[in-house]
Amino acid sequence: MNKVQIGAPRTSASPGVIMKPEGSVKIAVMNGSRQVDQVVNGEWLALLQKS
């Protein structure tokens, strides 16, 4: 079993990660904060984090 450091960024090689096409966007809203992520060069990048 591969161990992953807590808080380490997840990549397409990480277990359980299904990559989406380039340019895909996801928005997460948690406890009144929001985070916008987008696939850039095959990696999810956080574009915006706002409280």
C-alpha positions as CSV (number, residue, x, y, z in Angstrom):
1,M,0.0,0.0,0.0
2,N,1.3,3.5,-0.9
3,K,1.3,6.0,1.9
4,V,0.5,9.6,1.0
5,Q,1.6,12.5,3.2
6,I,-1.4,14.4,4.7
7,G,-1.9,17.6,2.8
8,A,0.3,16.6,-0.1
9,P,-1.1,17.6,-3.5
10,R,-2.9,14.7,-5.4
11,T,-1.9,14.0,-9.0
12,S,-3.1,11.6,-11.7
13,A,-0.7,9.0,-10.2
14,S,-2.3,9.2,-6.7
15,P,-4.6,6.2,-5.8
16,G,-8.3,6.9,-6.3
17,V,-7.8,10.0,-8.5
18,I,-9.7,10.1,-11.8
19,M,-8.3,12.9,-13.9
20,K,-10.7,15.1,-15.9
21,P,-10.0,16.7,-19.3
22,E,-7.7,19.7,-19.5
23,G,-9.6,22.9,-18.4
24,S,-12.1,21.1,-16.2
25,V,-13.3,23.1,-13.2
26,K,-14.6,22.1,-9.8
27,I,-16.0,24.3,-7.1
28,A,-16.0,23.2,-3.4
29,V,-18.0,25.1,-0.8
30,M,-17.1,24.2,2.8
31,N,-18.1,26.1,6.0
32,G,-18.9,29.3,4.0
33,S,-15.6,29.2,2.1
34,R,-15.2,28.3,-1.5
35,Q,-12.3,26.9,-3.6
36,V,-12.2,26.8,-7.4
37,D,-9.8,24.3,-8.9
38,Q,-9.0,23.7,-12.6
39,V,-7.0,21.0,-14.5
40,V,-3.8,22.6,-15.9
41,N,-1.1,20.5,-17.5
42,G,-2.7,17.4,-16.1
43,E,-2.8,18.6,-12.4
44,W,-5.6,20.1,-10.3
45,L,-4.6,23.7,-9.4
46,A,-6.4,25.8,-6.8
47,L,-7.3,29.0,-8.7
48,L,-9.3,30.8,-6.0
49,Q,-9.8,30.4,-2.3
50,K,-12.2,32.8,-0.6
51,S,-13.7,33.0,2.8
